[in-house]
């Protein structure tokens, strides 16, 4: 019983460490975009933009331009978010709703920034758990082979009966 408790503790430690490592990596990669989206969600103002071009086959992208305080800004985002239609139904000159930052009007998205931020966090959490599990299984297979662990969780025991 003590041996199996130690083994379970080892597996849980490896899983926790793997998941945290992956989460830190994902936050490092997505952090800048998430900080931008967080700031945008706090200072968001809505305006109407004109579609410049749309590329449905290129990740549903839409290019747009909008005017704030007499100055024209441009942006690119994924269409089909924030109540906007998909790129396959958008044509140059069509309108869509965009959100821009009141402090830096050149920062915008064709989305609901709070919803995008929430989806990013859910994606990072889910991705970290799945990748942490995969990494744990890989480590449990590699560590005994390298002599860094005294038991092999994948060793098949023969039935002695």
C-alpha positions, 0 to 999 in steps of 0.5 A: 500500500505504501509503495502504490501511494508513493508511485501515485504521488510520483505520477501526480508530481510529474503531471503537476510539473508538466502541466505547469511547465506547459502553461507557463510556455503557453502564457509566454507565447500568447501573453502579449496578445492577451495583454493587448486584449485585456487592455482593449477590453477595459478601454473598448469603444465601438465603431463601424468599420468598412471591409477592405478585403476578406479571406475566408480560406485564410483563417477567415480573415478580414481587413478593415478600416475605421475612423476615430477623431477624423483619423483613419485606422486599419486592422485585421482580425478573424471574421465571424466574431462579436456578431459579425458575419464570416469572411465568405459573406463579406465584400469590400465596402460592407460594414462590420462592428469593431472595438478600438481602444480609447487610449490607442485608437489604432488597437482594434478587433472585430470581436468582443474583447472580453469574450476573446480573452476568456476564450484564450484563457480557456484554450490555455487551460485546456491545452495545458492539461492535455499537453501535461497529460501527454508529457506525463505519459512520455516521462513515465515511459522514458524515466525508467529507461534512463535509469532515473526511476526505479519502477516502470508503470507500463511494465506488464505483470504476468498473471501468476495463477 
